[in-house]
Amino acid sequence: MTSGNEAKVSRENHSSGAHESIDEKEIEKSRERGRAFLCEMVCEVVDRPDDVSVSYTAGDRTTVYKVNCHPKNLGQLIGSKGKNISGIRAVISAMMARRGIRAIVEIPYIDPRAAE
């Protein structure tokens, strides 16, 4: 015997092609928006925003963003124990995942002896 307070749960299966695939133009727009957003975030973190540039390489479903900045700003970009770059990577990954794109943010390795 059941009480009248039970809820019935129903789920729809969307794997039958019900949702649209995003076309290439939209994917390219999303990648470019991700690049611009990443550039804005990095520029706000570093002392020399004029030396920041972000480029990307696009694969089928993966985009690799490469951040270039002045060697003296690299510590600010990485942050204490990598917190800044981890946060930036998390935001970009979440933003791009909504479009079905895997995002990777790379920063350059600069030898500390060469940065002086």
TALINTA-V345068 format. One record per backbone hydrogen bond with DSSP energy under -1.0 kcal/mol. CO is the residue of the C=O (numbers start at 1). NH is the residue of the N-H. E is the energy in kcal/mol with one decimal. If there is no record, write none. Layout:
BEGIN
co | nh | e
CO | NH | E
CO | NH | E
END
This chain:
BEGIN
co | nh | e
23 | 27 | -2.0
24 | 28 | -2.5
25 | 29 | -2.2
26 | 30 | -2.4
27 | 31 | -2.4
28 | 32 | -2.2
29 | 33 | -2.6
30 | 34 | -2.4
31 | 35 | -2.1
32 | 36 | -2.5
33 | 37 | -2.6
34 | 38 | -2.5
35 | 39 | -2.3
36 | 40 | -2.2
37 | 41 | -2.4
38 | 42 | -2.5
39 | 43 | -2.4
40 | 44 | -1.5
42 | 46 | -1.7
48 | 51 | -1.4
49 | 52 | -1.3
53 | 68 | -3.1
55 | 66 | -3.3
57 | 64 | -2.7
61 | 102 | -3.2
62 | 59 | -3.4
63 | 104 | -2.5
64 | 57 | -2.2
65 | 106 | -3.4
66 | 55 | -2.2
68 | 53 | -2.6
70 | 73 | -1.8
73 | 77 | -2.2
74 | 78 | -2.4
75 | 79 | -2.7
78 | 85 | -1.4
79 | 82 | -1.7
80 | 83 | -1.6
82 | 86 | -2.0
83 | 87 | -2.2
84 | 88 | -2.4
85 | 89 | -2.6
86 | 90 | -2.2
87 | 91 | -2.3
88 | 92 | -2.4
89 | 93 | -2.6
90 | 94 | -2.3
91 | 95 | -2.5
92 | 96 | -2.6
93 | 97 | -2.2
94 | 98 | -1.1
96 | 99 | -1.4
96 | 101 | -2.1
97 | 100 | -1.4
102 | 63 | -3.1
104 | 65 | -3.5
106 | 67 | -2.7
111 | 114 | -1.1
111 | 115 | -1.2
END
